[in-house]
Amino acid sequence: MDKIKMAIIGAGLWGENHAKIYNAHPLAEVAAVCDLDVAKARGVAERQRIPKVYGDYMEMLKACPEIDAFAIVTPDFAHADAAVACAEHGKHILIEKPIATTREDSFRILKAVREHGVRAMVDLHNRWSPPFHSAWQAIRDGKLGEVQGAYYRLNDCKWVATDMLPWAAKSSILWFLGSHSLDSLNWLMGSRAKRVYAVSSSGVLKGLGVDVVDQYLSTIEFENGKIAQMENGWITPNANPCVNDIKFTITGTKAMITIDASNHTLMQQYGDDKMFVPDIMVKTNIFGAPFGFAFESIRSFVDCLASGEEFHVTLKEAAEATLGLLAVKQSAETRMPVEVDYGGL
Ligand SMILES: NC(=O)c1ccc[n+]([C@@H]2O[C@H](COP(=O)([O-])OP(=O)(O)OC[C@H]3O[C@@H](n4cnc5c(N)ncnc54)[C@H](O)[C@@H]3O)[C@@H](O)[C@H]2O)c1
């Protein structure tokens, strides 16, 4: 069987991880990479042994008809034009989360994928996280009885907004982490957000020169009547041992599950200044090969493309997460409850 030929749009931090994973997959190889900053694309191409380099994805689409699928790993707000162009060229796509940051862009992607008959997945990788996946399995097996409610905190330390993402002010913690949170809640609650009541606060990151909301607290009612509390912020002090702060509880009539996926005691590294908890469940390398659940979701895209099986995240579910987050944003801005508008989905 011929290997699936992949190309990557966006040769940043996460785009390079995509390249490593495809090249480590027995059924895939990376044939081309593109970045507006062509020097960056060239660097990734050299390190990851990618033969073709471009500075414009339209040029890449025209010059590389042999490519089967594209990974779109551009900033949160820059997924839709590339996704639509790939679909129009008949290419399958893996879009980094979130699917898009506007209603219009989400629907443009859905329409292009449907009309051109291509396959598409959004990398909402929390579904591959071992504790979250086990919670989902326990719910499916009836071990919790009837689920009643959940609490989910998924925060980042300040460094992510101030140093890691050059485009943080053009995105939001809702897009960067909230997309994972709401997708996981919809998935685990077996429903989707119906109405949200959210508040937000700002000032810490603005004081550090990043003009963006610090944190959101959202109360969510689901279509099946269950409830959840969701917290997303990026003002955790940088001394936090883990970049993420992840706490989760889900309560049913028979049992409850709690998850602390950040300050686990699996491994701690002690320096003179700081104790550090490496993200070894999320991503690491074992004898040079990428390993961890953040990589499993990307590998799964290739597996399902090769086997013809359904992806484990549908495009509709990814759009539902974005539409829910738009309601959170609106609720926080107006300080009023907002019904999620799924019209047209
Ligand atoms: N699944 C995960 O665990 C995970 C982790 C980090 C980031 N992400 C997601 O991956 C995406 C990229 O994040 P990142 O951290 O790699 O950002 P980054 O800034 O490191 O890289 C983005 C790259 O895209 C390039 N780019 C922007 N517009 C482009 C265009 N039109 N054509 C070609 N290149 C373009 C930029 O020049 C930049 O090099 C985001 O959506 C982010 O949310 C996912």
The ligand as an ORCA input file, in Angstrom:
! r2SCAN-3c Opt
* xyz 0 1
  N      -3.266     20.017     19.765
  C      -2.384     20.662     20.548
  O      -1.948     20.168     21.594
  C      -1.886     22.014     20.157
  C      -0.786     22.582     20.794
  C      -0.322     23.827     20.376
  C      -1.007     24.482     19.342
  N      -2.101     23.915     18.766
  C      -2.839     24.601     17.697
  O      -2.028     24.581     16.515
  C      -2.219     25.793     15.788
  C      -0.844     26.454     15.593
  O      -0.277     26.749     16.850
  P       1.315     26.912     17.022
  O       1.554     26.922     18.482
  O       2.024     25.953     16.170
  O       1.513     28.400     16.453
  P       2.847     29.015     15.812
  O       2.683     30.489     15.857
  O       4.044     28.393     16.452
  O       2.781     28.496     14.300
  C       1.812     28.931     13.389
  C       2.521     29.117     12.049
  O       1.517     29.334     11.043
  C       2.086     30.238     10.106
  N       1.005     30.818      9.305
  C       0.076     31.737      9.665
  N      -0.768     31.972      8.646
  C      -0.356     31.183      7.616
  C      -0.827     30.989      6.297
  N      -1.884     31.642      5.817
  N      -0.166     30.125      5.494
  C       0.915     29.438      5.950
  N       1.413     29.598      7.195
  C       0.765     30.447      8.033
  C       2.845     31.240     10.957
  O       3.818     31.945     10.204
  C       3.458     30.323     12.019
  O       4.765     29.886     11.673
  C      -3.212     26.627     16.594
  O      -4.508     26.460     16.093
  C      -3.107     26.064     18.005
  O      -4.278     26.206     18.777
  C      -2.530     22.695     19.137
*
